[in-house]
Amino acid sequence: MKIFIMGIVASGKTTYAKELSKRLSLPFVELDSVVYHNVDGVRIKRTPEEQVQIIHEIDAKGTWIAEGVYRSSYYLLLDLADRIIWLDPPLWKRKFRILSRHVKQVIGVEECAYEPDFQMLRNMYEWTKRFEGEREELDGILQPYLEKLIVVRDDPAKNQLLASIGCEECFDGV
């Protein structure tokens, strides 16, 4: 099984993907690690071509659960995935999660791969605003994949989607 979990910042992608990975015993791939890598302690962005190469290497391993925001270099994940899960909680919830995550990162309760400074907080809110303005574009990109797309707009719906991938017993209250 190959599952691509998509969503904007603070939609719950990583949390949900890790839980699903455990329950289904599938390897977990955080797509930020495809985009960025560390060289001598410095976070470097890979080119789109390098990102595509890494995705091919991940896919060659067989099964996976990958999560991330949509990037044009991820287009082939839409083709490769057996299921695409689009996490789309309400805007107010995502805004709250962004602030909550930032506070946790600043006080050291939650780890992150970037510097949790005020600029990053502003970036996350800006990305969220931009996404809301470009939502129709993503809807268009996803149109050819409707037969394998699951859209989750509220947390209880996450429990229901396991039936569609053949694992109803996997979700005990998640």
Rosetta blueprint (number, residue, H / E / L):
1 M L
2 K E
3 I E
4 F E
5 I E
6 M E
7 G E
8 I L
9 V L
10 A L
11 S L
12 G L
13 K H
14 T H
15 T H
16 Y H
17 A H
18 K H
19 E H
20 L H
21 S H
22 K H
23 R H
24 L H
25 S L
26 L L
27 P L
28 F E
29 V E
30 E E
31 L L
32 D H
33 S H
34 V H
35 V H
36 Y E
37 H E
38 N E
39 V E
40 D L
41 G L
42 V E
43 R E
44 I E
45 K E
46 R L
47 T L
48 P H
49 E H
50 E H
51 Q H
52 V H
53 Q H
54 I H
55 I H
56 H H
57 E H
58 I H
59 D H
60 A H
61 K L
62 G L
63 T L
64 W E
65 I E
66 A E
67 E E
68 G E
69 V L
70 Y L
71 R L
72 S H
73 S H
74 Y H
75 Y H
76 L H
77 L H
78 L H
79 D H
80 L H
81 A L
82 D L
83 R E
84 I E
85 I E
86 W E
87 L E
88 D L
89 P L
90 P L
91 L H
92 W H
93 K H
94 R H
95 K H
96 F H
97 R H
98 I H
99 L H
100 S H
101 R H
102 H H
103 V H
104 K H
105 Q H
106 V H
107 I L
108 G L
109 V L
110 E L
111 E L
112 C L
113 A L
114 Y L
115 E L
116 P L
117 D L
118 F H
119 Q H
120 M H
121 L H
122 R H
123 N H
124 M H
125 Y H
126 E H
127 W H
128 T H
129 K H
130 R H
131 F H
132 E H
133 G H
134 E H
135 R H
136 E H
137 E H
138 L H
139 D H
140 G H
141 I H
142 L H
143 Q H
144 P H
145 Y H
146 L H
147 E H
148 K H
149 L E
150 I E
151 V E
152 V E
153 R L
154 D L
155 D H
156 P H
157 A H
158 K H
159 N H
160 Q H
161 L H
162 L H
163 A H
164 S H
165 I L
166 G L
167 C L
168 E H
169 E H
170 C H
171 F L
172 D L
173 G L
174 V L
